Amino acid sequence: MRGIAEIPLTAVGTGGAAALFDAHAERAAALIDTALRSYPFLSTAAAIADRLSRRWLERQENPYLGEIRHVAVRLGRPGVYFLNIVYEWACSTSAAPDPGEPGARLIRVLDWGLTGIGRYVVIARQESACGPFYNATWPGFAGALTAMAPGRFAAAINQAPRLPIFGPRWLDEVAGRVRMLRQEGAIPAAHLLRRVFEEAQDYGVAQAMLADERQLLAMPALFTLSGIAGEQACVIESIGRERRIHRAQAADGFTIGVANDWLSGDLAGVPRAHAVEWSATTSPRDNNRIRRSAVCALQRGRFGGAADLAAPVLNSHTVMVAAANAATGEMMVEALDPVPGAGKLPRVVARRELRHASAGA
């Protein structure tokens, strides 16, 4: 496709974020600069937020702290610790039997309010004792938000509803982060998911690890998991130590999806309205229902990426679109960014399709 670059695919072994940064140091520096320019005063606040984030990661004895520290030292500017635990994205994700191939297909659309970061997307091939996995990510980021382990499973994270504390959104957001900084023994959702890709040998073990209530999650999250059989798909709702598993059902064609609202009707939280430019009059709950229905509908046939998306699933904050089938070892990733003169919706600026050679062998 003319004008569309190829997303880098980098083998990092077991080196994680440190090795990925070393391979893309200039891209990582540009990413930090772009991210911190996304909001007024964010670059000023980053220095304070970085110190708090570093101390919190140290207190939790975070398993990936060494990698994050390596990036921070090499980069020599604030923002690395902070951006590794920031949790400000919205998503639409679904999983279902792949209509054209064996196994289950995960489709995810990642929205992030850090404008202009799509162009820095990379795919890291990471090694583990259970086999390799492909992590669609950014250089310097230690966790996993969207990944596929050939012959094992694929998974993605959505931001969960905002927990009401005082009422007003920004007051609740600040209070929620203050609570997080007081926690002991907690892990960010993206770090938990990376650990699952490193340690889980199959879909069943991955589900059990994500649903393990002994693990304290730093902030609420929604995990979507798909396996190598068509019926292997679920959404795991996570708040602190509480977990709810919603498994794909035959009555729904083993299709399940989620946006930024709980599937459980009794869990506390305010749904996160996203793509509000699409309809300012739609309620947050309806906003999520429409996005969830739309991303599930994509599972009915061939999925070509962003070209098959419409608002509100595609919106001004969309930075990545991905599809993955762990049974075939196939993964497609598209990076999106605003294009001057092309309107409010972002365009695909880079793309990569891969197929792991030994999948299904």
C-alpha positions as YAML, in Angstrom:
chain: A
units: angstrom
residues:
- id: 1
  name: MET
  ca: [0.00, 0.00, 0.00]
- id: 2
  name: ARG
  ca: [1.43, 3.32, -1.12]
- id: 3
  name: GLY
  ca: [2.60, 5.61, 1.68]
- id: 4
  name: ILE
  ca: [2.27, 2.98, 4.38]
- id: 5
  name: ALA
  ca: [5.45, 1.88, 6.15]
- id: 6
  name: GLU
  ca: [6.16, -1.57, 7.55]
- id: 7
  name: ILE
  ca: [6.01, -1.89, 11.32]
- id: 8
  name: PRO
  ca: [9.41, -3.11, 12.60]
- id: 9
  name: LEU
  ca: [9.56, -6.70, 13.86]
- id: 10
  name: THR
  ca: [12.43, -7.10, 16.33]
- id: 11
  name: ALA
  ca: [13.64, -10.26, 18.03]
- id: 12
  name: VAL
  ca: [14.60, -9.34, 21.60]
- id: 13
  name: GLY
  ca: [15.01, -12.80, 23.14]
- id: 14
  name: THR
  ca: [14.40, -12.57, 26.87]
- id: 15
  name: GLY
  ca: [15.72, -8.99, 27.03]
- id: 16
  name: GLY
  ca: [12.28, -7.42, 27.18]
- id: 17
  name: ALA
  ca: [11.91, -3.65, 27.20]
- id: 18
  name: ALA
  ca: [15.65, -3.06, 27.63]
- id: 19
  name: ALA
  ca: [16.58, -4.97, 24.47]
- id: 20
  name: LEU
  ca: [13.70, -3.44, 22.52]
- id: 21
  name: PHE
  ca: [14.80, 0.04, 23.57]
- id: 22
  name: ASP
  ca: [18.40, -0.64, 22.54]
- id: 23
  name: ALA
  ca: [17.14, -1.66, 19.09]
- id: 24
  name: HIS
  ca: [14.98, 1.45, 18.71]
- id: 25
  name: ALA
  ca: [16.56, 4.12, 20.93]
- id: 26
  name: GLU
  ca: [15.80, 7.02, 18.58]
- id: 27
  name: ARG
  ca: [12.21, 5.89, 18.09]
- id: 28
  name: ALA
  ca: [11.80, 5.60, 21.88]
- id: 29
  name: ALA
  ca: [13.13, 9.12, 22.45]
- id: 30
  name: ALA
  ca: [10.76, 10.52, 19.83]
- id: 31
  name: LEU
  ca: [7.89, 8.56, 21.38]
- id: 32
  name: ILE
  ca: [8.49, 10.07, 24.83]
- id: 33
  name: ASP
  ca: [8.72, 13.58, 23.39]
- id: 34
  name: THR
  ca: [5.51, 13.12, 21.39]
- id: 35
  name: ALA
  ca: [3.59, 11.57, 24.30]
- id: 36
  name: LEU
  ca: [4.54, 14.33, 26.72]
- id: 37
  name: ARG
  ca: [3.42, 17.01, 24.25]
- id: 38
  name: SER
  ca: [-0.06, 15.50, 24.01]
- id: 39
  name: TYR
  ca: [-1.46, 17.51, 26.91]
- id: 40
  name: PRO
  ca: [-0.60, 20.96, 28.33]
- id: 41
  name: PHE
  ca: [1.77, 20.79, 31.30]
- id: 42
  name: LEU
  ca: [2.21, 17.02, 30.96]
- id: 43
  name: SER
  ca: [5.95, 17.37, 30.37]
- id: 44
  name: THR
  ca: [6.22, 19.54, 33.51]
- id: 45
  name: ALA
  ca: [4.20, 17.08, 35.58]
- id: 46
  name: ALA
  ca: [6.17, 14.12, 34.23]
- id: 47
  name: ALA
  ca: [9.20, 14.84, 36.42]
- id: 48
  name: ILE
  ca: [7.13, 14.57, 39.61]
- id: 49
  name: ALA
  ca: [5.05, 11.67, 38.27]
- id: 50
  name: ASP
  ca: [8.23, 9.85, 37.26]
- id: 51
  name: ARG
  ca: [9.66, 9.96, 40.77]
- id: 52
  name: LEU
  ca: [6.39, 8.75, 42.31]
- id: 53
  name: SER
  ca: [6.07, 6.00, 39.71]
- id: 54
  name: ARG
  ca: [9.66, 4.82, 40.23]
- id: 55
  name: ARG
  ca: [9.23, 4.67, 44.01]
- id: 56
  name: TRP
  ca: [5.96, 2.77, 43.64]
- id: 57
  name: LEU
  ca: [7.52, 0.21, 41.28]
- id: 58
  name: GLU
  ca: [10.45, -0.23, 43.69]
- id: 59
  name: ARG
  ca: [8.12, -0.73, 46.65]
- id: 60
  name: GLN
  ca: [6.15, -3.39, 44.75]
- id: 61
  name: GLU
  ca: [9.40, -5.14, 43.80]
- id: 62
  name: ASN
  ca: [8.13, -5.05, 40.23]
- id: 63
  name: PRO
  ca: [9.60, -7.87, 38.11]
- id: 64
  name: TYR
  ca: [10.32, -5.53, 35.18]
- id: 65
  name: LEU
  ca: [11.78, -2.63, 37.15]
- id: 66
  name: GLY
  ca: [15.32, -3.41, 35.95]
- id: 67
  name: GLU
  ca: [14.25, -3.11, 32.31]
- id: 68
  name: ILE
  ca: [12.40, 0.15, 32.93]
- id: 69
  name: ARG
  ca: [15.38, 1.54, 34.84]
- id: 70
  name: HIS
  ca: [17.67, 0.63, 31.91]
- id: 71
  name: VAL
  ca: [15.45, 2.61, 29.54]
- id: 72
  name: ALA
  ca: [15.22, 5.58, 31.91]
- id: 73
  name: VAL
  ca: [18.99, 5.76, 32.41]
- id: 74
  name: ARG
  ca: [19.75, 5.40, 28.72]
- id: 75
  name: LEU
  ca: [17.13, 7.95, 27.73]
- id: 76
  name: GLY
  ca: [18.17, 10.44, 30.41]
- id: 77
  name: ARG
  ca: [14.87, 12.30, 30.65]
- id: 78
  name: PRO
  ca: [11.74, 12.03, 32.81]
- id: 79
  name: GLY
  ca: [8.67, 10.17, 31.64]
- id: 80
  name: VAL
  ca: [9.78, 6.55, 31.33]
- id: 81
  name: TYR
  ca: [8.60, 5.29, 34.73]
- id: 82
  name: PHE
  ca: [5.40, 7.32, 34.51]
- id: 83
  name: LEU
  ca: [4.46, 6.16, 31.00]
- id: 84
  name: ASN
  ca: [5.09, 2.54, 32.00]
- id: 85
  name: ILE
  ca: [2.29, 2.60, 34.55]
- id: 86
  name: VAL
  ca: [-0.02, 5.21, 33.02]
- id: 87
  name: TYR
  ca: [-3.44, 3.76, 32.32]
- id: 88
  name: GLU
  ca: [-5.37, 6.08, 30.04]
- id: 89
  name: TRP
  ca: [-6.44, 4.06, 27.03]
- id: 90
  name: ALA
  ca: [-9.80, 2.88, 25.77]
- id: 91
  name: CYS
  ca: [-10.39, -0.12, 23.54]
- id: 92
  name: SER
  ca: [-12.87, -2.30, 21.71]
- id: 93
  name: THR
  ca: [-11.96, -6.01, 21.66]
- id: 94
  name: SER
  ca: [-13.65, -9.24, 20.60]
- id: 95
  name: ALA
  ca: [-12.81, -12.93, 20.20]
- id: 96
  name: ALA
  ca: [-14.61, -15.62, 18.21]
- id: 97
  name: PRO
  ca: [-14.00, -18.69, 16.03]
- id: 98
  name: ASP
  ca: [-12.02, -17.55, 12.99]
- id: 99
  name: PRO
  ca: [-14.42, -17.81, 10.02]
- id: 100
  name: GLY
  ca: [-11.60, -18.49, 7.56]
- id: 101
  name: GLU
  ca: [-9.04, -20.47, 9.56]
- id: 102
  name: PRO
  ca: [-8.86, -23.02, 12.41]
- id: 103
  name: GLY
  ca: [-8.86, -21.61, 15.94]
- id: 104
  name: ALA
  ca: [-10.09, -18.40, 17.52]
- id: 105
  name: ARG
  ca: [-9.45, -14.87, 16.29]
- id: 106
  name: LEU
  ca: [-8.86, -11.88, 18.52]
- id: 107
  name: ILE
  ca: [-9.70, -8.44, 17.08]
- id: 108
  name: ARG
  ca: [-8.67, -5.37, 19.02]
- id: 109
  name: VAL
  ca: [-8.81, -1.62, 18.45]
- id: 110
  name: LEU
  ca: [-6.59, 0.36, 20.84]
- id: 111
  name: ASP
  ca: [-7.41, 4.02, 21.53]
- id: 112
  name: TRP
  ca: [-4.99, 6.20, 23.44]
- id: 113
  name: GLY
  ca: [-5.25, 9.93, 24.07]
- id: 114
  name: LEU
  ca: [-1.52, 10.47, 23.47]
- id: 115
  name: THR
  ca: [-1.79, 11.95, 19.98]
- id: 116
  name: GLY
  ca: [0.84, 10.97, 17.42]
- id: 117
  name: ILE
  ca: [2.24, 7.83, 19.06]
- id: 118
  name: GLY
  ca: [0.91, 5.39, 16.47]
- id: 119
  name: ARG
  ca: [3.89, 5.89, 14.18]
- id: 120
  name: TYR
  ca: [6.20, 4.47, 16.88]
- id: 121
  name: VAL
  ca: [4.48, 1.07, 17.16]
- id: 122
  name: VAL
  ca: [6.80, -1.94, 16.94]
- id: 123
  name: ILE
  ca: [6.34, -5.69, 17.26]
- id: 124
  name: ALA
  ca: [8.70, -7.47, 19.62]
- id: 125
  name: ARG
  ca: [9.31, -11.19, 19.28]
- id: 126
  name: GLN
  ca: [9.98, -12.20, 22.88]
- id: 127
  name: GLU
  ca: [11.21, -15.60, 24.06]
- id: 128
  name: SER
  ca: [10.11, -17.53, 27.13]
- id: 129
  name: ALA
  ca: [10.38, -21.02, 28.55]
- id: 130
  name: CYS
  ca: [6.93, -21.71, 27.10]
- id: 131
  name: GLY
  ca: [7.82, -20.50, 23.63]
- id: 132
  name: PRO
  ca: [7.92, -17.20, 21.74]
- id: 133
  name: PHE
  ca: [5.26, -14.51, 21.72]
- id: 134
  name: TYR
  ca: [4.71, -11.43, 19.58]
- id: 135
  name: ASN
  ca: [4.04, -8.22, 21.48]
- id: 136
  name: ALA
  ca: [2.57, -5.24, 19.59]
- id: 137
  name: THR
  ca: [3.97, -2.42, 21.67]
- id: 138
  name: TRP
  ca: [6.18, 0.67, 21.88]
- id: 139
  name: PRO
  ca: [9.95, 0.76, 22.54]
- id: 140
  name: GLY
  ca: [10.59, 1.37, 26.23]
- id: 141
  name: PHE
  ca: [7.24, -0.07, 27.37]
- id: 142
  name: ALA
  ca: [7.75, -3.11, 29.60]
- id: 143
  name: GLY
  ca: [4.25, -4.59, 29.64]
- id: 144
  name: ALA
  ca: [1.99, -6.29, 27.12]
- id: 145
  name: LEU
  ca: [-1.27, -4.74, 25.92]
- id: 146
  name: THR
  ca: [-1.81, -6.78, 22.74]
- id: 147
  name: ALA
  ca: [0.10, -10.00, 22.07]
- id: 148
  name: MET
  ca: [-0.05, -13.45, 20.49]
- id: 149
  name: ALA
  ca: [1.77, -16.64, 21.49]
- id: 150
  name: PRO
  ca: [1.71, -19.09, 18.54]
- id: 151
  name: GLY
  ca: [0.16, -22.43, 19.47]
- id: 152
  name: ARG
  ca: [-0.91, -21.09, 22.88]
- id: 153
  name: PHE
  ca: [-3.18, -18.02, 23.05]
- id: 154
  name: ALA
  ca: [-3.68, -14.34, 22.22]
- id: 155
  name: ALA
  ca: [-4.79, -11.60, 24.63]
- id: 156
  name: ALA
  ca: [-5.43, -7.89, 25.02]
- id: 157
  name: ILE
  ca: [-6.28, -5.42, 27.80]
- id: 158
  name: ASN
  ca: [-9.09, -2.86, 27.88]
- id: 159
  name: GLN
  ca: [-9.37, -0.07, 30.42]
- id: 160
  name: ALA
  ca: [-12.11, -0.84, 32.96]
- id: 161
  name: PRO
  ca: [-14.83, 1.55, 34.18]
- id: 162
  name: ARG
  ca: [-13.88, 4.37, 36.50]
- id: 163
  name: LEU
  ca: [-14.53, 3.50, 40.12]
- id: 164
  name: PRO
  ca: [-16.66, 6.21, 41.76]
- id: 165
  name: ILE
  ca: [-15.02, 7.80, 44.79]
- id: 166
  name: PHE
  ca: [-16.10, 11.45, 45.03]
- id: 167
  name: GLY
  ca: [-18.16, 11.79, 41.83]
- id: 168
  name: PRO
  ca: [-16.49, 14.24, 39.41]
- id: 169
  name: ARG
  ca: [-14.39, 12.38, 36.85]
- id: 170
  name: TRP
  ca: [-11.01, 14.05, 37.30]
- id: 171
  name: LEU
  ca: [-11.30, 14.05, 41.09]
- id: 172
  name: ASP
  ca: [-12.00, 10.31, 41.00]
- id: 173
  name: GLU
  ca: [-9.09, 9.72, 38.60]
- id: 174
  name: VAL
  ca: [-6.67, 11.51, 40.92]
- id: 175
  name: ALA
  ca: [-8.05, 9.80, 44.02]
- id: 176
  name: GLY
  ca: [-7.78, 6.41, 42.30]
- id: 177
  name: ARG
  ca: [-4.13, 6.97, 41.54]
- id: 178
  name: VAL
  ca: [-3.41, 8.13, 45.09]
- id: 179
  name: ARG
  ca: [-4.96, 4.89, 46.31]
- id: 180
  name: MET
  ca: [-2.79, 2.95, 43.87]
- id: 181
  name: LEU
  ca: [0.38, 4.62, 45.13]
- id: 182
  name: ARG
  ca: [-0.48, 3.44, 48.65]
- id: 183
  name: GLN
  ca: [-0.80, -0.21, 47.63]
- id: 184
  name: GLU
  ca: [1.62, -2.95, 48.54]
- id: 185
  name: GLY
  ca: [2.20, -6.08, 46.45]
- id: 186
  name: ALA
  ca: [0.29, -4.81, 43.40]
- id: 187
  name: ILE
  ca: [1.13, -5.25, 39.73]
- id: 188
  name: PRO
  ca: [0.00, -3.21, 36.70]
- id: 189
  name: ALA
  ca: [-2.33, -5.07, 34.35]
- id: 190
  name: ALA
  ca: [0.14, -4.83, 31.43]
- id: 191
  name: HIS
  ca: [2.88, -6.41, 33.56]
- id: 192
  name: LEU
  ca: [0.60, -9.22, 34.67]
- id: 193
  name: LEU
  ca: [-0.31, -9.97, 31.06]
- id: 194
  name: ARG
  ca: [3.34, -10.07, 30.03]
- id: 195
  name: ARG
  ca: [4.06, -12.52, 32.85]
- id: 196
  name: VAL
  ca: [1.18, -14.70, 31.61]
- id: 197
  name: PHE
  ca: [2.73, -14.80, 28.13]
- id: 198
  name: GLU
  ca: [6.07, -15.75, 29.68]
- id: 199
  name: GLU
  ca: [4.77, -18.46, 32.03]
- id: 200
  name: ALA
  ca: [1.49, -19.94, 30.71]
- id: 201
  name: GLN
  ca: [1.90, -22.94, 28.43]
- id: 202
  name: ASP
  ca: [-1.70, -22.91, 27.17]
- id: 203
  name: TYR
  ca: [-5.07, -21.16, 27.22]
- id: 204
  name: GLY
  ca: [-6.24, -22.87, 30.40]
- id: 205
  name: VAL
  ca: [-3.18, -21.84, 32.40]
- id: 206
  name: ALA
  ca: [-3.37, -18.29, 31.01]
- id: 207
  name: GLN
  ca: [-7.01, -18.02, 32.09]
- id: 208
  name: ALA
  ca: [-6.18, -19.33, 35.56]
- id: 209
  name: MET
  ca: [-3.32, -16.87, 35.99]
- id: 210
  name: LEU
  ca: [-5.43, -13.88, 34.94]
- id: 211
  name: ALA
  ca: [-8.27, -15.03, 37.21]
- id: 212
  name: ASP
  ca: [-6.02, -15.71, 40.23]
- id: 213
  name: GLU
  ca: [-7.49, -13.69, 43.11]
- id: 214
  name: ARG
  ca: [-4.26, -13.94, 45.08]
- id: 215
  name: GLN
  ca: [-2.77, -11.38, 42.68]
- id: 216
  name: LEU
  ca: [-3.56, -7.75, 43.55]
- id: 217
  name: LEU
  ca: [-4.07, -5.68, 40.41]
- id: 218
  name: ALA
  ca: [-2.96, -2.06, 40.63]
- id: 219
  name: MET
  ca: [-5.95, -0.69, 38.67]
- id: 220
  name: PRO
  ca: [-9.13, -2.36, 37.39]
- id: 221
  name: ALA
  ca: [-8.78, -3.98, 33.96]
- id: 222
  name: LEU
  ca: [-10.58, -6.08, 31.38]
- id: 223
  name: PHE
  ca: [-8.64, -8.95, 29.82]
- id: 224
  name: THR
  ca: [-9.80, -10.63, 26.60]
- id: 225
  name: LEU
  ca: [-8.23, -14.04, 25.97]
- id: 226
  name: SER
  ca: [-8.50, -16.40, 22.99]
- id: 227
  name: GLY
  ca: [-7.03, -19.88, 22.59]
- id: 228
  name: ILE
  ca: [-6.27, -22.29, 19.76]
- id: 229
  name: ALA
  ca: [-9.74, -23.86, 19.65]
- id: 230
  name: GLY
  ca: [-12.63, -21.86, 18.21]
- id: 231
  name: GLU
  ca: [-14.65, -21.99, 21.42]
- id: 232
  name: GLN
  ca: [-11.74, -20.85, 23.62]
- id: 233
  name: ALA
  ca: [-12.51, -17.21, 24.33]
- id: 234
  name: CYS
  ca: [-13.31, -15.25, 27.47]
- id: 235
  name: VAL
  ca: [-13.32, -11.83, 29.12]
- id: 236
  name: ILE
  ca: [-11.91, -11.58, 32.65]
- id: 237
  name: GLU
  ca: [-13.03, -8.62, 34.75]
- id: 238
  name: SER
  ca: [-10.49, -7.62, 37.40]
- id: 239
  name: ILE
  ca: [-10.78, -5.24, 40.35]
- id: 240
  name: GLY
  ca: [-8.11, -5.48, 43.02]
- id: 241
  name: ARG
  ca: [-8.24, -9.19, 43.92]
- id: 242
  name: GLU
  ca: [-11.76, -9.78, 42.61]
- id: 243
  name: ARG
  ca: [-12.18, -11.61, 39.28]
- id: 244
  name: ARG
  ca: [-15.16, -12.46, 37.10]
- id: 245
  name: ILE
  ca: [-14.82, -14.78, 34.09]
- id: 246
  name: HIS
  ca: [-17.24, -14.49, 31.16]
- id: 247
  name: ARG
  ca: [-16.75, -17.39, 28.74]
- id: 248
  name: ALA
  ca: [-17.86, -17.33, 25.13]
- id: 249
  name: GLN
  ca: [-21.12, -19.24, 24.74]
- id: 250
  name: ALA
  ca: [-22.43, -21.50, 21.96]
- id: 251
  name: ALA
  ca: [-25.66, -19.47, 21.87]
- id: 252
  name: ASP
  ca: [-23.60, -16.48, 20.72]
- id: 253
  name: GLY
  ca: [-21.53, -18.45, 18.25]
- id: 254
  name: PHE
  ca: [-18.70, -18.43, 20.82]
- id: 255
  name: THR
  ca: [-18.31, -14.69, 20.15]
- id: 256
  name: ILE
  ca: [-17.53, -12.40, 23.06]
- id: 257
  name: GLY
  ca: [-16.51, -8.75, 23.18]
- id: 258
  name: VAL
  ca: [-15.95, -5.84, 25.49]
- id: 259
  name: ALA
  ca: [-15.31, -2.10, 25.35]
- id: 260
  name: ASN
  ca: [-14.82, -0.09, 28.56]
- id: 261
  name: ASP
  ca: [-17.73, -1.28, 30.67]
- id: 262
  name: TRP
  ca: [-18.25, -4.35, 32.83]
- id: 263
  name: LEU
  ca: [-20.13, -7.30, 31.39]
- id: 264
  name: SER
  ca: [-21.29, -8.02, 34.97]
- id: 265
  name: GLY
  ca: [-24.24, -5.85, 35.84]
- id: 266
  name: ASP
  ca: [-23.53, -5.70, 39.58]
- id: 267
  name: LEU
  ca: [-19.95, -4.37, 39.58]
- id: 268
  name: ALA
  ca: [-19.36, -0.79, 40.68]
- id: 269
  name: GLY
  ca: [-18.05, 1.65, 38.14]
- id: 270
  name: VAL
  ca: [-18.83, 4.40, 35.66]
- id: 271
  name: PRO
  ca: [-18.52, 3.26, 32.01]
- id: 272
  name: ARG
  ca: [-15.86, 5.15, 30.10]
- id: 273
  name: ALA
  ca: [-17.49, 6.95, 27.19]
- id: 274
  name: HIS
  ca: [-15.15, 7.06, 24.23]
- id: 275
  name: ALA
  ca: [-15.32, 8.39, 20.70]
- id: 276
  name: VAL
  ca: [-17.54, 11.14, 22.10]
- id: 277
  name: GLU
  ca: [-17.06, 13.17, 18.92]
- id: 278
  name: TRP
  ca: [-19.19, 10.51, 17.22]
- id: 279
  name: SER
  ca: [-22.25, 11.31, 19.35]
- id: 280
  name: ALA
  ca: [-22.23, 13.76, 22.23]
- id: 281
  name: THR
  ca: [-25.78, 12.73, 23.15]
- id: 282
  name: THR
  ca: [-25.11, 9.01, 23.62]
- id: 283
  name: SER
  ca: [-24.87, 7.87, 27.24]
- id: 284
  name: PRO
  ca: [-21.62, 6.23, 28.42]
- id: 285
  name: ARG
  ca: [-23.38, 2.88, 28.79]
- id: 286
  name: ASP
  ca: [-24.87, 3.07, 25.28]
- id: 287
  name: ASN
  ca: [-21.50, 4.24, 23.94]
- id: 288
  name: ASN
  ca: [-19.93, 1.05, 25.26]
- id: 289
  name: ARG
  ca: [-22.80, -1.17, 24.13]
- id: 290
  name: ILE
  ca: [-22.55, 0.16, 20.57]
- id: 291
  name: ARG
  ca: [-18.76, -0.28, 20.44]
- id: 292
  name: ARG
  ca: [-18.96, -3.79, 21.89]
- id: 293
  name: SER
  ca: [-21.66, -4.83, 19.40]
- id: 294
  name: ALA
  ca: [-19.71, -3.36, 16.50]
- id: 295
  name: VAL
  ca: [-16.43, -5.09, 17.33]
- id: 296
  name: CYS
  ca: [-18.27, -8.41, 17.79]
- id: 297
  name: ALA
  ca: [-19.95, -7.97, 14.39]
- id: 298
  name: LEU
  ca: [-16.50, -7.79, 12.80]
- id: 299
  name: GLN
  ca: [-16.03, -11.47, 13.66]
- id: 300
  name: ARG
  ca: [-18.64, -12.59, 11.12]
- id: 301
  name: GLY
  ca: [-16.30, -12.49, 8.15]
- id: 302
  name: ARG
  ca: [-12.91, -11.51, 6.83]
- id: 303
  name: PHE
  ca: [-11.26, -8.67, 8.75]
- id: 304
  name: GLY
  ca: [-9.01, -6.36, 6.76]
- id: 305
  name: GLY
  ca: [-8.05, -3.93, 9.50]
- id: 306
  name: ALA
  ca: [-8.89, -0.25, 9.92]
- id: 307
  name: ALA
  ca: [-10.47, -0.14, 6.45]
- id: 308
  name: ASP
  ca: [-13.29, -2.29, 7.86]
- id: 309
  name: LEU
  ca: [-13.91, -0.04, 10.87]
- id: 310
  name: ALA
  ca: [-16.48, 2.70, 11.29]
- id: 311
  name: ALA
  ca: [-17.18, 5.17, 14.10]
- id: 312
  name: PRO
  ca: [-17.35, 4.85, 17.00]
- id: 313
  name: VAL
  ca: [-14.94, 1.85, 17.03]
- id: 314
  name: LEU
  ca: [-12.63, 3.91, 14.82]
- id: 315
  name: ASN
  ca: [-12.24, 7.35, 16.36]
- id: 316
  name: SER
  ca: [-9.83, 10.25, 16.79]
- id: 317
  name: HIS
  ca: [-7.86, 8.43, 19.51]
- id: 318
  name: THR
  ca: [-7.30, 5.15, 17.66]
- id: 319
  name: VAL
  ca: [-3.56, 4.34, 17.49]
- id: 320
  name: MET
  ca: [-3.50, 0.59, 16.78]
- id: 321
  name: VAL
  ca: [-5.64, -2.09, 15.17]
- id: 322
  name: ALA
  ca: [-4.70, -5.75, 15.47]
- id: 323
  name: ALA
  ca: [-5.97, -9.24, 14.75]
- id: 324
  name: ALA
  ca: [-4.39, -12.46, 15.97]
- id: 325
  name: ASN
  ca: [-5.00, -16.19, 15.66]
- id: 326
  name: ALA
  ca: [-2.81, -18.29, 17.96]
- id: 327
  name: ALA
  ca: [-3.77, -21.54, 16.22]
- id: 328
  name: THR
  ca: [-2.33, -20.43, 12.88]
- id: 329
  name: GLY
  ca: [0.31, -18.12, 14.38]
- id: 330
  name: GLU
  ca: [-1.00, -15.22, 12.30]
- id: 331
  name: MET
  ca: [-0.99, -11.62, 13.46]
- id: 332
  name: MET
  ca: [-1.82, -8.38, 11.69]
- id: 333
  name: VAL
  ca: [-0.97, -5.02, 13.26]
- id: 334
  name: GLU
  ca: [-1.74, -1.54, 11.93]
- id: 335
  name: ALA
  ca: [-0.44, 1.71, 13.41]
- id: 336
  name: LEU
  ca: [-2.64, 4.80, 13.02]
- id: 337
  name: ASP
  ca: [-1.98, 8.51, 13.38]
- id: 338
  name: PRO
  ca: [-3.66, 11.78, 12.37]
- id: 339
  name: VAL
  ca: [-2.74, 12.86, 8.85]
- id: 340
  name: PRO
  ca: [-2.77, 16.62, 8.12]
- id: 341
  name: GLY
  ca: [-5.62, 17.55, 5.82]
- id: 342
  name: ALA
  ca: [-7.24, 14.09, 6.05]
- id: 343
  name: GLY
  ca: [-9.94, 14.92, 8.61]
- id: 344
  name: LYS
  ca: [-10.41, 14.01, 12.27]
- id: 345
  name: LEU
  ca: [-10.10, 10.25, 11.92]
- id: 346
  name: PRO
  ca: [-6.56, 8.83, 11.95]
- id: 347
  name: ARG
  ca: [-5.14, 6.91, 9.00]
- id: 348
  name: VAL
  ca: [-2.99, 3.79, 8.81]
- id: 349
  name: VAL
  ca: [0.65, 4.91, 8.68]
- id: 350
  name: ALA
  ca: [2.33, 1.51, 9.14]
- id: 351
  name: ARG
  ca: [1.31, -2.15, 8.90]
- id: 352
  name: ARG
  ca: [2.72, -5.64, 9.40]
- id: 353
  name: GLU
  ca: [1.40, -9.13, 8.81]
- id: 354
  name: LEU
  ca: [3.25, -12.14, 10.17]
- id: 355
  name: ARG
  ca: [2.81, -15.89, 10.43]
- id: 356
  name: HIS
  ca: [4.88, -17.89, 12.84]
- id: 357
  name: ALA
  ca: [6.39, -20.76, 10.84]
- id: 358
  name: SER
  ca: [5.90, -23.54, 13.40]
- id: 359
  name: ALA
  ca: [2.33, -22.69, 14.50]
- id: 360
  name: GLY
  ca: [0.13, -25.75, 14.47]
- id: 361
  name: ALA
  ca: [3.11, -28.07, 13.90]
...
